[in-house]
Amino acid sequence: MGVQDSLLPGLRHVTKQLAKLLLLFLLLWMLFFLVVFTYFTDSQVNQPHRITPFNSESQHSSYVQHSSWAIMASYNSRWRLYADKKGPFQQRQVFQPPRAGEEFYFRNFGKRHPRARKYLRKPPKSDYSDFSNDWSVVRGLWKGQVSSKMLSHRLQQALRDHVHSNKHNVLYKGQRKANKSREEMLCQMKRQAQFRTLDGSEQPFAHLGFKPLASSKLQQMYTTCAVVTSAAAILNSSLGREIDSHDAVLRFNAAPCKGYEKDVGSKTTIRIMNSQILANPKYNFSSSLLYKNITLVAWDPAPYNIDLHKWYQQPDYDLFTPYKNHRKNFPEQPFYILHPSFIWKLWDIVQSNSKENIQPNPPSSGFIGIVMMMNFCEEVHVYEYIPSLRQSNLCHYHEKYYDAACTFGAYHPLLYEKLLIKRMSTASVEDVKKKGKVTLPGFSKINCLL
């Protein structure tokens, strides 16, 4: 008994040491398991190249390094956090995603009429693929290398439908050269895109008494100008102060400033509008303060052959009656209607710089406005025409509908317009990605030998 009693303390000590070692081993094993689990879980989530396979270099690009979380968050928000934006910093209202097979309405942006076109919602897997295509196109625009084949299947089909229908009877006979230098493109623009408005001297407008109503020729010159698109990507940009620092600011259609000043600024010099703004009562053209004390420019699609008689009889929307009434009520306010020849010359320029068949429909208001300001400004800064890292499928910062066509085009040849603008721009990569800003020289600063 004496021997056993003398061994007990030693055994107890050994047992305690073994228990401590076992507990330590279990803790280390659990910690190791947790680290491995976390590593593989994160690696599955944070692999943007699986979402956007277009760019094989994306795994080491600055875009991937700094914004993979933003891509995933944007994709998730497409299904779980559809924003009900009432202002740039207000809370989001949460909507549940539509189920596969349910109908939704695709906003046919270019046709500009209230009747919507029905499509069947694709399963979420297909929508995920569309999102992948969208970001491939955005990065392609940043590099100045895009093609319609990069678009989602839905937008490719919309493009083919418009090319086939050719509602404006477009017959392009010019040359095509997709590899022009920046200098060649700028000189082509300067030669062919001289600003022109209706002056009332041509029939049927001369006979209808438009000449006395026409404003004097628009020829005001500015040093620096801002073109502020209505893209939703400008939200949370804090670009308002920079935008207002320019000598002149161009805005589009019914895009407001009130409530969005921090992002879009508060200054408006010129507003360009499609004919629906004048004709549709919901825009209150005759009474809204949006259209007061500034220069107004309106446009409407006309036949490609510039048949002014047919255009006057069958405009897309009647802009002529509101124009006449406004000129009579506010004769001192500068107000112009773009000549169809100016609009279709811009289309010709876009088509001449692409070997693909672009949509045979007029250019977008955005492209028209950019080139218009190149006529009057020494330097033009365009915001969110080329999408920034904030790009989403929310169409406009002041409205609540979603469609990638607002960015990449369906009716309008937006993809090709944006590619042309990007190739002519002198903006840095950082400006394009962070601000969505491109910089263009005005025609007065373009020197051409021929």
PLY file of the C-alpha trace (Angstrom):
ply
format ascii 1.0
element vertex 450
property float x
property float y
property float z
element edge 449
property int vertex1
property int vertex2
end_header
0.00 0.00 0.00
2.83 2.33 0.73
4.27 1.88 -2.77
0.89 2.49 -4.45
0.31 5.58 -2.36
3.67 6.94 -3.46
2.84 6.35 -7.18
-0.61 8.04 -7.16
0.62 11.66 -7.26
2.83 10.87 -10.26
0.00 9.21 -12.16
-2.33 12.09 -11.46
0.28 14.53 -12.77
0.81 12.53 -15.97
-2.95 12.27 -16.52
-3.38 16.04 -16.17
-0.56 16.66 -18.62
-2.06 14.25 -21.16
-5.48 15.88 -20.76
-3.97 19.31 -21.39
-2.12 18.07 -24.48
-5.30 16.43 -25.81
-7.31 19.61 -25.26
-4.63 21.68 -26.95
-4.55 19.26 -29.89
-8.34 19.50 -30.26
-8.22 23.30 -30.18
-5.47 23.39 -32.79
-7.38 20.94 -34.99
-10.58 23.02 -34.75
-8.64 26.18 -35.55
-7.00 24.49 -38.55
-10.35 23.23 -39.78
-11.89 26.70 -39.41
-9.05 28.34 -41.37
-9.27 25.78 -44.19
-13.07 26.06 -44.35
-12.93 29.87 -44.45
-10.24 29.84 -47.14
-12.15 27.58 -49.52
-15.45 29.34 -48.88
-13.98 32.76 -49.63
-12.19 31.49 -52.70
-15.51 30.31 -54.13
-17.22 33.63 -53.47
-14.45 35.99 -54.52
-13.62 34.76 -58.00
-14.90 37.44 -60.39
-13.21 35.83 -63.37
-15.81 33.07 -63.17
-18.49 35.68 -63.54
-16.74 37.63 -66.27
-14.68 35.26 -68.38
-14.12 37.75 -71.20
-10.89 39.17 -69.82
-8.28 36.51 -69.07
-6.10 39.15 -67.41
-8.81 40.11 -64.96
-7.38 38.01 -62.13
-4.52 40.48 -61.74
-6.20 43.69 -62.89
-6.81 46.56 -60.54
-10.50 46.22 -61.22
-10.59 42.71 -59.77
-8.31 43.61 -56.89
-10.44 46.51 -55.73
-14.00 45.70 -56.73
-14.81 41.98 -56.77
-17.00 42.57 -53.75
-18.85 45.27 -55.67
-19.59 42.93 -58.58
-21.00 40.24 -56.33
-23.00 42.77 -54.34
-24.38 44.25 -57.54
-25.39 40.82 -58.80
-27.07 39.94 -55.53
-28.85 43.26 -55.51
-30.29 42.47 -58.90
-32.34 39.73 -57.26
-32.67 40.73 -53.62
-32.24 44.47 -53.33
-34.02 46.15 -56.21
-33.55 49.78 -55.23
-36.52 52.09 -54.97
-34.36 55.20 -55.23
-36.14 58.45 -54.42
-32.90 60.35 -53.98
-29.19 59.60 -53.96
-28.88 58.75 -50.26
-32.26 57.38 -49.26
-32.96 53.89 -47.95
-33.55 51.06 -50.37
-36.86 49.25 -50.48
-36.47 45.48 -50.72
-38.28 43.59 -53.48
-38.47 39.86 -53.98
-37.10 38.59 -57.32
-39.57 37.33 -59.94
-39.83 33.57 -60.18
-38.65 31.71 -63.23
-41.35 31.59 -65.90
-43.16 34.72 -64.70
-43.77 37.50 -67.19
-42.01 40.83 -66.98
-42.05 43.87 -69.21
-38.97 44.77 -71.18
-38.90 48.50 -71.69
-38.32 49.00 -75.40
-36.40 52.18 -74.73
-35.95 53.39 -78.28
-39.54 53.22 -79.51
-40.56 55.73 -76.87
-44.22 54.82 -76.53
-46.12 53.53 -73.50
-47.01 50.15 -74.93
-44.56 47.60 -73.56
-43.32 44.43 -75.17
-43.74 41.17 -73.26
-40.97 38.67 -72.77
-40.76 35.61 -70.58
-38.38 35.90 -67.67
-35.50 33.48 -68.08
-34.48 31.26 -65.18
-32.04 32.83 -62.70
-29.13 30.89 -64.22
-29.63 32.65 -67.56
-29.97 36.00 -65.86
-26.68 35.35 -64.07
-25.11 34.76 -67.48
-26.55 38.06 -68.76
-24.95 39.83 -65.82
-21.63 38.27 -66.75
-22.05 39.56 -70.30
-22.85 43.06 -69.04
-19.60 43.40 -67.14
-17.62 41.94 -70.03
-19.05 44.71 -72.22
-18.24 47.38 -69.63
-14.61 46.28 -69.43
-14.48 46.05 -73.20
-15.63 49.68 -73.44
-12.93 50.71 -71.00
-10.38 49.17 -73.38
-12.09 50.39 -76.55
-12.69 46.84 -77.76
-16.29 45.62 -77.93
-18.54 43.70 -80.28
-22.25 42.94 -80.39
-21.31 39.28 -79.81
-20.45 40.22 -76.24
-24.02 41.35 -75.52
-26.62 39.14 -73.84
-28.70 36.95 -76.16
-31.72 39.19 -75.57
-29.93 42.34 -76.72
-28.33 40.56 -79.67
-31.81 39.48 -80.78
-33.15 43.02 -80.35
-30.31 44.34 -82.52
-31.04 41.76 -85.24
-34.76 42.61 -85.13
-34.10 46.32 -85.68
-31.60 45.67 -88.47
-34.17 43.46 -90.18
-37.13 45.85 -89.76
-35.25 49.02 -90.87
-38.28 51.22 -90.18
-36.51 54.42 -91.33
-35.47 52.91 -94.69
-31.78 53.43 -94.09
-29.56 52.77 -97.10
-25.94 53.37 -96.21
-23.57 53.63 -99.18
-20.45 54.93 -97.49
-17.20 53.18 -96.68
-16.44 51.33 -93.46
-13.15 51.40 -91.62
-13.06 50.14 -88.06
-9.37 50.82 -87.37
-9.11 54.58 -87.86
-6.74 56.49 -85.64
-8.06 58.89 -83.04
-7.00 61.83 -85.23
-8.83 60.40 -88.26
-12.04 59.94 -86.28
-11.91 63.45 -84.83
-11.30 65.02 -88.24
-14.14 63.01 -89.74
-16.40 64.26 -86.96
-15.34 67.87 -87.50
-15.94 67.67 -91.27
-19.26 65.84 -91.24
-20.98 66.75 -87.95
-21.45 70.50 -88.22
-24.42 71.55 -86.07
-27.61 72.34 -87.98
-31.15 73.27 -86.91
-34.40 74.02 -88.71
-34.35 77.67 -89.72
-37.77 77.70 -91.39
-36.39 78.39 -94.86
-37.14 74.93 -96.31
-40.51 73.57 -97.35
-42.95 72.79 -95.90
-41.78 74.90 -92.95
-41.37 78.14 -94.93
-44.96 77.87 -96.16
-46.15 77.08 -92.62
-44.62 80.22 -91.13
-41.77 78.67 -89.14
-39.13 81.17 -90.26
-40.30 84.06 -88.03
-40.44 81.63 -85.09
-36.91 80.30 -85.50
-34.39 81.48 -82.91
-31.21 83.17 -84.08
-28.36 80.81 -84.90
-26.94 78.98 -81.89
-23.25 79.85 -81.87
-22.32 80.55 -78.24
-18.78 79.35 -77.52
-17.58 77.97 -74.17
-14.20 76.93 -72.80
-15.16 73.79 -70.88
-18.49 71.98 -70.96
-20.07 69.13 -69.02
-22.41 66.61 -70.63
-24.33 64.93 -67.81
-26.04 61.74 -68.90
-29.03 60.38 -67.00
-27.36 57.04 -66.22
-28.06 55.67 -62.74
-24.33 55.02 -62.28
-23.89 58.69 -61.43
-25.66 58.13 -58.09
-23.29 58.31 -55.10
-20.56 59.79 -57.30
-20.26 63.17 -55.52
-19.50 64.75 -58.91
-21.92 67.67 -58.53
-19.34 70.31 -57.63
-17.04 69.29 -60.49
-19.93 69.35 -62.96
-21.06 72.82 -61.88
-17.50 74.16 -62.29
-17.79 73.98 -66.10
-18.82 76.98 -68.19
-21.82 75.17 -69.65
-23.75 72.05 -68.60
-25.89 69.96 -70.94
-28.68 67.74 -69.57
-31.15 65.38 -71.20
-34.91 65.04 -71.47
-36.61 65.32 -68.06
-33.57 64.57 -65.87
-33.89 66.69 -62.70
-31.27 68.26 -60.46
-33.38 68.80 -57.35
-32.63 66.14 -54.77
-29.55 64.92 -56.67
-27.33 68.01 -56.55
-24.45 66.31 -54.75
-24.09 63.81 -57.61
-25.28 65.63 -60.75
-24.87 69.30 -59.86
-27.45 72.07 -60.06
-26.40 74.04 -63.14
-28.15 73.66 -66.51
-27.25 75.67 -69.60
-28.75 73.58 -72.41
-31.32 70.78 -72.34
-31.74 68.43 -75.30
-35.05 66.56 -75.52
-36.61 63.92 -77.72
-40.04 64.72 -79.10
-41.88 62.68 -76.48
-40.96 65.25 -73.83
-42.84 67.92 -75.79
-45.81 65.78 -76.78
-46.53 63.67 -73.69
-48.58 65.59 -71.08
-46.93 63.75 -68.19
-43.73 65.79 -68.73
-45.55 69.15 -68.35
-43.35 70.77 -70.96
-45.32 74.01 -71.08
-45.25 74.59 -67.32
-42.35 72.70 -65.70
-39.44 74.76 -64.37
-37.06 72.18 -65.87
-37.49 73.85 -69.24
-37.37 77.51 -68.20
-34.50 80.05 -68.47
-32.20 77.75 -70.45
-31.53 76.92 -74.10
-33.78 74.14 -75.43
-32.96 71.74 -78.27
-35.53 69.19 -79.49
-35.29 66.36 -82.00
-37.46 63.69 -83.60
-36.65 60.76 -85.93
-37.21 61.54 -89.60
-36.81 59.31 -92.67
-33.21 58.60 -93.60
-33.73 60.29 -96.99
-34.60 63.56 -95.14
-38.12 63.84 -96.60
-39.20 66.91 -94.63
-42.78 66.83 -95.93
-43.28 63.26 -94.77
-41.58 64.02 -91.46
-43.87 66.99 -90.79
-46.95 64.91 -91.57
-45.83 61.83 -89.62
-43.36 62.63 -86.84
-42.68 60.02 -84.21
-44.29 62.44 -81.73
-45.76 65.81 -82.63
-43.07 68.25 -81.57
-44.04 70.97 -84.04
-47.22 72.15 -82.28
-45.57 72.46 -78.83
-42.60 74.19 -80.46
-44.79 76.83 -82.13
-46.78 77.44 -78.96
-43.64 77.76 -76.84
-41.97 80.18 -79.25
-45.08 82.37 -79.24
-45.38 82.32 -75.45
-41.64 82.70 -74.71
-40.10 84.42 -77.76
-36.95 85.43 -75.85
-36.00 81.86 -74.86
-33.63 80.15 -77.33
-35.37 77.04 -78.67
-34.23 74.92 -81.62
-35.30 71.82 -83.51
-32.42 69.73 -84.83
-32.34 69.28 -88.59
-32.72 65.60 -89.53
-29.65 65.83 -91.75
-27.48 66.51 -88.67
-28.90 63.49 -86.85
-28.45 61.07 -89.75
-24.93 62.32 -90.50
-24.05 61.28 -86.95
-25.48 57.84 -87.66
-23.38 57.62 -90.85
-20.25 58.44 -88.85
-20.97 55.68 -86.34
-21.66 53.12 -89.07
-18.56 54.13 -91.04
-16.42 53.27 -88.00
-17.84 49.77 -87.56
-17.78 46.74 -89.83
-20.84 45.35 -88.06
-24.31 46.40 -89.15
-25.49 48.79 -86.47
-29.15 49.44 -85.71
-30.62 51.50 -88.61
-32.25 53.90 -86.17
-31.24 57.43 -85.13
-28.43 57.84 -82.59
-29.28 58.30 -78.94
-29.89 61.70 -77.37
-26.62 61.14 -75.50
-24.52 60.85 -78.65
-26.35 63.73 -80.34
-25.76 65.94 -77.30
-22.07 65.09 -77.05
-21.37 65.98 -80.68
-23.53 69.08 -80.43
-21.36 70.34 -77.54
-18.18 69.57 -79.49
-19.43 72.26 -81.88
-19.58 74.89 -79.12
-16.91 74.00 -76.54
-13.13 73.91 -76.55
-13.21 70.86 -74.26
-16.09 68.50 -73.47
-16.29 66.35 -70.33
-18.90 63.60 -70.55
-20.13 61.90 -67.36
-21.35 58.28 -67.22
-21.74 57.75 -70.95
-18.98 55.17 -70.68
-20.03 53.27 -67.52
-17.94 53.50 -64.36
-17.49 50.92 -61.61
-20.90 52.05 -60.32
-22.65 50.62 -63.38
-25.91 48.77 -62.70
-29.00 47.85 -64.69
-31.02 50.65 -63.11
-31.63 52.79 -66.18
-31.80 56.39 -64.99
-30.85 58.00 -61.70
-34.29 59.61 -61.38
-36.53 56.71 -62.44
-37.24 53.18 -61.20
-36.89 50.59 -63.92
-34.15 48.16 -64.86
-32.88 47.19 -68.29
-29.38 46.69 -69.70
-30.66 48.13 -73.00
-30.48 51.59 -71.43
-26.69 51.17 -71.26
-25.86 48.98 -74.25
-28.70 49.74 -76.66
-31.62 48.00 -78.31
-33.30 50.57 -80.54
-30.38 53.02 -80.58
-26.86 51.91 -81.68
-25.57 52.79 -78.21
-22.82 50.20 -78.04
-21.20 51.50 -81.23
-21.67 55.15 -80.25
-19.93 54.57 -76.92
-17.08 52.69 -78.54
-16.50 55.61 -80.91
-16.55 58.15 -78.05
-14.14 56.06 -75.98
-11.70 55.78 -78.89
-11.72 59.57 -79.33
-11.32 60.32 -75.61
-8.16 61.51 -73.89
-9.38 60.67 -70.36
-7.24 58.52 -68.07
-8.24 54.97 -67.17
-8.82 56.16 -63.60
-11.25 58.87 -64.75
-13.22 56.37 -66.80
-13.47 53.74 -64.08
-14.00 55.96 -61.04
-15.89 58.92 -62.53
-17.32 57.45 -65.70
-15.77 60.50 -67.39
-14.37 60.86 -70.89
-12.78 64.02 -72.27
-13.07 65.18 -75.88
-11.65 68.18 -77.74
-14.04 70.65 -79.29
-13.99 71.13 -83.05
-12.16 74.45 -82.62
-9.22 72.56 -81.11
-9.03 69.82 -83.75
-6.37 70.52 -86.38
-6.77 68.60 -89.64
-4.37 68.82 -92.55
-6.95 67.89 -95.15
0 1
1 2
2 3
3 4
4 5
5 6
6 7
7 8
8 9
9 10
10 11
11 12
12 13
13 14
14 15
15 16
16 17
17 18
18 19
19 20
20 21
21 22
22 23
23 24
24 25
25 26
26 27
27 28
28 29
29 30
30 31
31 32
32 33
33 34
34 35
35 36
36 37
37 38
38 39
39 40
40 41
41 42
42 43
43 44
44 45
45 46
46 47
47 48
48 49
49 50
50 51
51 52
52 53
53 54
54 55
55 56
56 57
57 58
58 59
59 60
60 61
61 62
62 63
63 64
64 65
65 66
66 67
67 68
68 69
69 70
70 71
71 72
72 73
73 74
74 75
75 76
76 77
77 78
78 79
79 80
80 81
81 82
82 83
83 84
84 85
85 86
86 87
87 88
88 89
89 90
90 91
91 92
92 93
93 94
94 95
95 96
96 97
97 98
98 99
99 100
100 101
101 102
102 103
103 104
104 105
105 106
106 107
107 108
108 109
109 110
110 111
111 112
112 113
113 114
114 115
115 116
116 117
117 118
118 119
119 120
120 121
121 122
122 123
123 124
124 125
125 126
126 127
127 128
128 129
129 130
130 131
131 132
132 133
133 134
134 135
135 136
136 137
137 138
138 139
139 140
140 141
141 142
142 143
143 144
144 145
145 146
146 147
147 148
148 149
149 150
150 151
151 152
152 153
153 154
154 155
155 156
156 157
157 158
158 159
159 160
160 161
161 162
162 163
163 164
164 165
165 166
166 167
167 168
168 169
169 170
170 171
171 172
172 173
173 174
174 175
175 176
176 177
177 178
178 179
179 180
180 181
181 182
182 183
183 184
184 185
185 186
186 187
187 188
188 189
189 190
190 191
191 192
192 193
193 194
194 195
195 196
196 197
197 198
198 199
199 200
200 201
201 202
202 203
203 204
204 205
205 206
206 207
207 208
208 209
209 210
210 211
211 212
212 213
213 214
214 215
215 216
216 217
217 218
218 219
219 220
220 221
221 222
222 223
223 224
224 225
225 226
226 227
227 228
228 229
229 230
230 231
231 232
232 233
233 234
234 235
235 236
236 237
237 238
238 239
239 240
240 241
241 242
242 243
243 244
244 245
245 246
246 247
247 248
248 249
249 250
250 251
251 252
252 253
253 254
254 255
255 256
256 257
257 258
258 259
259 260
260 261
261 262
262 263
263 264
264 265
265 266
266 267
267 268
268 269
269 270
270 271
271 272
272 273
273 274
274 275
275 276
276 277
277 278
278 279
279 280
280 281
281 282
282 283
283 284
284 285
285 286
286 287
287 288
288 289
289 290
290 291
291 292
292 293
293 294
294 295
295 296
296 297
297 298
298 299
299 300
300 301
301 302
302 303
303 304
304 305
305 306
306 307
307 308
308 309
309 310
310 311
311 312
312 313
313 314
314 315
315 316
316 317
317 318
318 319
319 320
320 321
321 322
322 323
323 324
324 325
325 326
326 327
327 328
328 329
329 330
330 331
331 332
332 333
333 334
334 335
335 336
336 337
337 338
338 339
339 340
340 341
341 342
342 343
343 344
344 345
345 346
346 347
347 348
348 349
349 350
350 351
351 352
352 353
353 354
354 355
355 356
356 357
357 358
358 359
359 360
360 361
361 362
362 363
363 364
364 365
365 366
366 367
367 368
368 369
369 370
370 371
371 372
372 373
373 374
374 375
375 376
376 377
377 378
378 379
379 380
380 381
381 382
382 383
383 384
384 385
385 386
386 387
387 388
388 389
389 390
390 391
391 392
392 393
393 394
394 395
395 396
396 397
397 398
398 399
399 400
400 401
401 402
402 403
403 404
404 405
405 406
406 407
407 408
408 409
409 410
410 411
411 412
412 413
413 414
414 415
415 416
416 417
417 418
418 419
419 420
420 421
421 422
422 423
423 424
424 425
425 426
426 427
427 428
428 429
429 430
430 431
431 432
432 433
433 434
434 435
435 436
436 437
437 438
438 439
439 440
440 441
441 442
442 443
443 444
444 445
445 446
446 447
447 448
448 449
